Amino acid sequence: MTNIINLRQARKRKARADKAHEAAENRARFGRTKAERAADAAEEAKRAALLEGAKRDGKEEME
């Protein structure tokens, strides 16, 4: 004999599973904490300042 299932409950269960799967994909794609973003921004600012400090004046190169 077969098991009787409630189709409404089965649809809801599948929808919840699909939503959880999509959320996991989005966390992997976009999930970075505020601290991680701030650390990356600080590192980028430090590299930009170091590069700006190492540049030569344009006047010396023209002569």
C-alpha positions in Angstrom: 0.0 0.0 0.0 1.2 3.5 -0.7 1.7 6.4 1.7 -0.8 9.1 1.6 0.7 12.6 1.6 -0.9 16.0 1.9 0.0 17.9 -1.3 -0.3 21.3 0.3 2.3 20.4 3.0 4.5 18.9 0.3 4.4 22.1 -1.8 5.2 24.2 1.3 8.1 21.9 2.2 9.5 22.1 -1.3 9.1 25.9 -1.3 11.0 26.2 2.0 13.8 24.0 0.7 14.1 26.0 -2.5 14.2 29.2 -0.6 16.9 27.9 1.8 18.9 26.7 -1.2 18.7 30.1 -2.9 19.6 31.8 0.4 22.7 29.7 0.7 23.8 30.6 -2.8 23.3 34.3 -2.1 25.3 34.0 1.1 28.2 32.5 -0.8 27.9 35.1 -3.6 27.3 38.3 -1.6 27.9 37.4 2.0 30.7 39.5 3.5 30.5 41.1 7.0 30.8 44.8 7.6 34.1 44.2 9.2 35.5 42.4 6.2 34.4 45.2 3.9 35.9 47.8 6.2 39.2 45.9 6.4 39.4 45.7 2.6 38.6 49.4 2.2 41.3 50.3 4.7 43.8 48.1 2.9 42.9 49.7 -0.4 43.3 53.2 1.1 46.7 52.2 2.5 47.9 50.9 -0.9 46.6 54.0 -2.7 48.4 56.3 -0.2 51.6 54.3 -0.7 51.3 54.5 -4.5 50.5 58.2 -4.4 53.6 58.8 -2.1 55.9 57.0 -4.6 54.9 59.0 -7.6 57.3 61.5 -9.1 56.5 65.1 -10.0 55.6 65.6 -13.7 57.9 68.6 -14.0 61.1 66.5 -13.8 60.0 64.2 -16.5 59.2 67.0 -19.0 62.8 68.5 -18.9 
